[in-house]
Amino acid sequence: MTLRIERAQLDEMREHGEQTYPHECCGALVGDLNGAGDKTVKSVVRCGNTRTDSPRNRYGIEASELIRIQRDAALAGQSIIGFYHSHPDCPAKWSATDLKEAHWTGCSYVITSVENGRASMTNSFLLVGAERGKHFEEEAIDVNDSAQAEP
């Protein structure tokens, strides 16, 4: 499985993490899923982090915001294909809390490590399995740089 994304979209997620540092940022990825299970990001939607108890290492997205994003995506013939968030001063690897709070099976969960306010590594993980046996699998990110190559 591969997550296909434009360089500008990847940069937008990474910049979001830098802007919210030292707190976690979060957002949704809207796009298309092909028959082979590959996903293509069409838009990155920033969301507000609703976690006030521990925003430095937790994130939450308001249900009404997710419903709006899902509705707008459907109107465009697309779907929510993933989510992203940052890990301030922690690796770009899912945590036990990330797994516990992930419920969108088949979606990508993209994590960017933001070290001392600067985005470093970005990784993607696919949520697979049923709720009781769910787990993350590493997912390749295919970054399209062609938009930057144009004059």
C-alpha positions as CSV (number, residue, x, y, z in Angstrom):
1,M,0.0,0.0,0.0
2,T,1.2,3.5,-0.9
3,L,0.1,7.0,0.1
4,R,0.6,9.3,-2.9
5,I,1.0,13.0,-2.1
6,E,2.2,16.2,-3.7
7,R,5.3,17.9,-2.2
8,A,3.2,21.0,-1.4
9,Q,0.7,18.9,0.6
10,L,3.4,17.1,2.5
11,D,5.1,20.5,3.3
12,E,1.7,21.9,4.5
13,M,1.4,19.1,7.0
14,R,4.9,19.5,8.2
15,E,4.6,23.3,8.5
16,H,1.4,22.8,10.5
17,G,3.4,20.8,13.0
18,E,6.0,23.6,13.2
19,Q,3.4,26.2,13.7
20,T,1.6,24.4,16.6
21,Y,4.9,23.3,18.3
22,P,5.2,22.4,21.2
23,H,1.7,21.1,20.9
24,E,0.5,18.4,18.5
25,C,-1.2,19.5,15.3
26,C,-3.8,17.4,13.5
27,G,-5.8,17.2,10.3
28,A,-7.5,15.0,7.7
29,L,-6.4,13.8,4.3
30,V,-9.0,13.8,1.6
31,G,-8.6,12.0,-1.7
32,D,-9.1,8.8,-3.7
33,L,-8.5,5.1,-3.1
34,N,-7.7,2.8,-6.0
35,G,-8.4,-0.9,-6.4
36,A,-5.0,-1.9,-5.3
37,G,-5.4,-0.1,-2.0
38,D,-3.2,2.9,-2.9
39,K,-4.4,6.3,-1.8
40,T,-3.9,9.7,-3.5
41,V,-4.2,12.8,-1.4
42,K,-6.2,15.5,-3.1
43,S,-6.4,17.9,-0.2
44,V,-5.0,18.4,3.3
45,V,-7.5,19.8,5.8
46,R,-6.1,21.3,9.0
47,C,-8.2,20.7,12.1
48,G,-8.0,22.2,15.5
49,N,-6.6,20.0,18.3
50,T,-9.5,19.7,20.9
51,R,-7.3,18.1,23.5
52,T,-6.8,20.6,26.4
53,D,-5.7,18.0,28.9
54,S,-2.4,17.2,27.2
55,P,-2.1,18.9,23.8
56,R,1.7,18.4,23.8
57,N,1.3,14.6,23.3
58,R,-2.4,14.0,22.4
59,Y,-4.8,15.2,19.8
60,G,-8.5,15.1,19.1
61,I,-10.6,16.3,16.2
62,E,-14.2,17.6,16.9
63,A,-16.8,15.2,15.6
64,S,-18.7,18.0,13.9
65,E,-15.5,19.0,12.1
66,L,-15.0,15.4,10.8
67,I,-18.6,15.3,9.6
68,R,-18.2,18.5,7.7
69,I,-14.9,17.2,6.1
70,Q,-16.6,13.9,5.2
71,R,-19.6,15.7,3.7
72,D,-17.4,18.1,1.6
73,A,-15.3,15.2,0.4
74,A,-18.3,13.2,-0.7
75,L,-19.7,16.2,-2.6
76,A,-16.3,16.3,-4.5
77,G,-16.5,12.5,-5.1
78,Q,-13.8,11.8,-2.6
79,S,-13.3,10.3,0.9
80,I,-11.4,10.8,4.1
81,I,-8.4,8.6,3.3
82,G,-6.3,9.4,6.3
83,F,-5.3,11.7,9.2
84,Y,-2.1,13.4,10.2
85,H,-0.6,14.7,13.4
86,S,2.7,15.7,14.8
87,H,4.9,14.3,17.6
88,P,6.7,17.2,19.3
89,D,10.2,16.1,20.3
90,C,9.3,12.5,19.7
91,P,9.9,10.0,16.9
92,A,7.6,9.8,13.9
93,K,6.3,6.5,15.0
94,W,2.8,5.6,16.4
95,S,2.4,5.4,20.1
96,A,0.2,3.1,22.2
97,T,-2.2,6.0,22.6
98,D,-2.3,6.6,18.8
99,L,-3.3,3.0,18.3
100,K,-5.9,3.0,21.0
101,E,-7.5,6.2,19.6
102,A,-7.4,5.2,16.0
103,H,-10.7,3.9,14.6
104,W,-10.7,4.5,10.9
105,T,-9.7,1.1,9.5
106,G,-8.1,1.3,6.1
107,C,-7.0,4.9,6.6
108,S,-3.5,6.3,6.6
109,Y,-2.1,7.8,9.8
110,V,0.7,10.2,9.0
111,I,3.0,11.3,11.8
112,T,5.7,14.0,11.6
113,S,8.3,14.4,14.2
114,V,8.9,18.0,15.1
115,E,12.2,18.4,17.0
116,N,12.9,21.8,18.6
117,G,10.2,23.4,16.4
118,R,11.5,22.0,13.1
119,A,9.8,19.2,11.2
120,S,12.2,16.2,10.6
121,M,11.0,12.7,9.8
122,T,7.5,12.0,8.4
123,N,6.1,8.4,8.3
124,S,2.8,6.9,7.4
125,F,1.0,3.9,8.9
126,L,-2.0,2.0,7.7
127,L,-4.7,1.0,10.3
128,V,-5.7,-2.6,9.6
129,G,-7.9,-5.2,11.4
130,A,-11.0,-5.1,13.4
131,E,-11.3,-3.0,16.6
132,R,-10.0,-5.8,18.9
133,G,-7.2,-6.9,16.6
134,K,-6.4,-3.6,15.0
135,H,-2.8,-2.7,14.4
136,F,-0.6,-0.3,12.3
137,E,1.5,-1.4,9.3
138,E,4.1,0.8,7.8
139,E,3.0,2.5,4.6
140,A,5.1,3.9,1.8
141,I,4.8,7.6,1.0
142,D,5.2,8.4,-2.7
143,V,5.9,12.2,-2.9
144,N,5.3,13.8,-6.3
145,D,7.7,16.7,-6.8
146,S,6.5,17.5,-10.4
147,A,4.6,20.6,-9.3
148,Q,7.9,22.2,-8.1
149,A,9.7,21.4,-11.3
150,E,7.4,23.7,-13.4
151,P,8.7,27.2,-14.1
